[in-house]
Amino acid sequence: MMKKYLIYGILSLTALGCSSDKKSHAYNTADQQQGVMTSDTAVAEKIVKTADMKFRVKDVQSAKEKLGSILRAEGGTIAEFNTHSQIRQSEKVKYSTDSLLELTSYRVEGLIVAKIPSEKLDDFTNQVAAMALFIDDQSLKQDDQSITYLSNQLKNKNKQEAVAQLNNAAPGKKISAAEKSLAIKDEYVDHKISNLLTDRNVRYSTITLNFYQDNSIKKMIVVNDELSDYRPDFFKRFWLSFENGWSVFKEFILILANLWALILVAVAGYFVFRYYRRKKSLA
């Protein structure tokens, strides 16, 4: 009897061992599949940073030079630079007969768009803040492109497989397959370029710097462009007007001389008319 129970016990342990091995094998297979899925869909962090700053400085040109030096020291580059003067008010005051004193109130503004290594962005903005007289505005934006980047990668993998299948198409369908293959390759290139741009934007952050200086006054002697100020004095103009009147009178006499015949006919006609009118009244 003891022997019988012993056999049953050994059989039970054997069955349990087999079941455990099967479960372990199943768990290992599931873990391997999960690992494959994880490797295919691993989301690499792709954070694109952009920053903006607006601040006041003592002198725009000096600030531009200092910002350029800081950027080079941090491994960055200037992508765009611009300065312009915004005129607030302008007035011209008479300085002499032929010159004016031009007074202009203006403000000089500068713009820099720079690329800087993302890990140096915080350090750079801190240095800019330290050199500014006053900070009007400061902002930072982080755009997570991780999912888009992964989507492009997976799509590119599918496109490579599709191109390989099209290349193995039947001889009669080679032309159609080539056209489809070209379209897929173009999409692959677009996604590849998009990811390359994302990689670059992740490595180098874009920062836009708007800076300005206090209003300034510019004094400058300019030519007087008011023509009325160049007229002669009163007595000179009076004499010139008298001479001009005499010239006009002489021209009028000359015109009458040219019309002497018409004048003679008009005078003769007047006397004839008067004669017949008087004769009619006496009758």
Secondary structure, DSSP 8 states (H G I E B T S, - for coil): -HHHHHHHHHHHHHHHHHHHHHHHHHHHHHHHHHHHHHHHT-----EEEEEEEEEE-S-HHHHHHHHHHHHHHTT-EEEEEEEEEEEEEEEEEEEETTEEEEEEEEEEEEEEEEEEEGGGHHHHHHHHHHH-SEEEEEEEEEEE-HHHHHHHHHHHHHHHHHHHHHHT--GGGHHHHHHHHHHHHHHHHHHHHHHHHHHHHHHEEEEEEEEE---EEEEEEEE---GGGGS--HHHHHHHHHHHHHHHHHHHHHHHHHTHHHHHHHHHHHHHHHHHHHHHHH-
